[in-house]
Amino acid sequence: MSETITQKGDATISQKATQRMKLIEIEATEHDSASDAVQWLSCSGDDHAISIGDRYFTVKKAELDRLERLGIVPTTWHNHKGQLVSVPGRC
């Protein structure tokens, strides 16, 4: 399978025969777990705990809005009455 890598602005695009991938940089703090991310919110300037794939991040609201405009709608994590709950991204 051949691969072509193209640089366009800040995004690197890798094209394989039938698959296209786009790498997008995000401004976030990565955490080991959803629980760690939610706990981090109380002592940081970040607004949301999110997960993309199997990775957990905290981000500011503006960054979450930017990701959604790009079509990346992550799961958000919340502490609800002492319980860790997830809210799936909108489809």
For each residue, the residues with C-beta under 8 A, 3 or more apart:
1: 16 17
2: 16 17
3: 14 15 16
4: 14 15
5: 12 13 14 15
6: 12 13 15
7: 11 12 13
8: 11 12 13
9:
10: 25
11: 7 8 22 23 24
12: 5 6 7 8 22 23
13: 5 6 7 8 20 21 22 23
14: 3 4 5 20 21 23
15: 3 4 5 6 19 20 21
16: 1 2 3 19 20 21
17: 1 2
18:
19: 15 16
20: 13 14 15 16
21: 13 14 15 16
22: 11 12 13
23: 11 12 13 14
24: 11 67 70 72
25: 10
26: 57 59 63 67
27: 59 60 63
28: 46 50 57 58 59 63
29: 40 44 46 57 58 59
30: 55 56 57
31: 34 36 37 40 49 56 57 58
32: 36 56
33: 36 37 56
34: 31 37 38 49 51 56 77 84 86
35: 38 39 84
36: 31 32 33 39 40 56
37: 31 33 34 40 41 49 50 51 56 57 58 77
38: 34 35 41 49 77 78 79 84
39: 35 36 42 43
40: 29 31 36 37 43 44 46 49 58
41: 37 38 44 46 47 48 49 58
42: 39
43: 39 40
44: 29 40 41 58
45: 60
46: 28 29 40 41 49 58 59 60
47: 41 59 60 61 64
48: 41 58 59 60 61 64 76
49: 31 34 37 38 40 41 46 56 57 58 76 77 78
50: 28 37 56 57 58 59 64 74 75 76 77
51: 34 37 54 55 56 57 74 75 77 86
52: 55 57 72 74 75
53:
54: 51
55: 30 51 52
56: 30 31 32 33 34 36 37 49 50 51 77
57: 26 28 29 30 31 37 49 50 51 52 74
58: 28 29 31 37 40 41 44 46 48 49 50
59: 26 27 28 29 46 47 48 50 63 64 67
60: 27 45 46 47 48 63 64
61: 47 48 64 65
62: 65 66
63: 26 27 28 59 60 66 67
64: 47 48 50 59 60 61 67 68 74 76
65: 61 62 68 69
66: 62 63 69 70
67: 24 26 59 63 64 70 72 73 74
68: 64 65 71 72 73 90
69: 65 66
70: 24 66 67
71: 68
72: 24 52 67 68
73: 67 68 89 90 91
74: 50 51 52 57 64 67 89
75: 50 51 52 86 87 88 89
76: 48 49 50 64 86 87 89
77: 34 37 38 49 50 51 56 84 85 86 87
78: 38 49 84 85 86 87
79: 38 82 83 84 85
80: 83 84 85
81:
82: 79
83: 79 80
84: 34 35 38 77 78 79 80
85: 77 78 79 80
86: 34 51 75 76 77 78
87: 75 76 77 78
88: 75
89: 73 74 75 76
90: 68 73
91: 73
